Amino acid sequence: MEPGLAFAFLAMALGGQAPRNPALLMRPAILNIGHVCRWDSRCMRKQEQAMNRSVKFVRKYRPPGWKVQLCNRNASRGRLRVDWIGFGNCIRNPNLRPPVRKRRS
């Protein structure tokens, strides 16, 4: 059987649906979490839960842009890594104030 036909039959058998759990390479947030946690499963679970809570909070309460940017900077662990637990704690902090801009002389 030709490889193209085998793939077509496989696609029909699956009903043309994508897999339920995409590969880790297709989920950049999980790659980020894995890198932050050094692939420790317990740490990854906590980070993923914190990420989901943070996303829900931001969707529901719509914090100002300055606060999201401030918390992104505070939770940054390198160029492309984010500590989601730190971000979640920061975004919920009611005592944060907008940064003061310096005046140019």
C-alpha positions, 0 to 999 in steps of 0.5 A: 500500500502506498504511504499516502493511502495509508495516511488517508485511511488512518485519517478516516479512521480517526474521523479527521480529529486532532489528538486530544493532548497535543505534543509538548512541542505544540504547547509553548506554555508547558515548555516554559513551565518545564524549563522553569521547573527543570521538568519536576512533575510536582513543580510543573503541576503547581505552575500549570495550576497557577497559570490557569488561575492567573489567566482566569483572574485576568479575564474576569477582573481586567487589571490595568495594563501597567499592572500586567506589565509590572507583574510580567517583569517581576515574574520573569525568570530569564528572557522567555520564562515566567514564574506563574506562581509569582505572577499570580501573587503579583496580579492579585496584590491590591497594594501595587501602584503604577510606576512613577515616571521620571521627568525629563529636565 
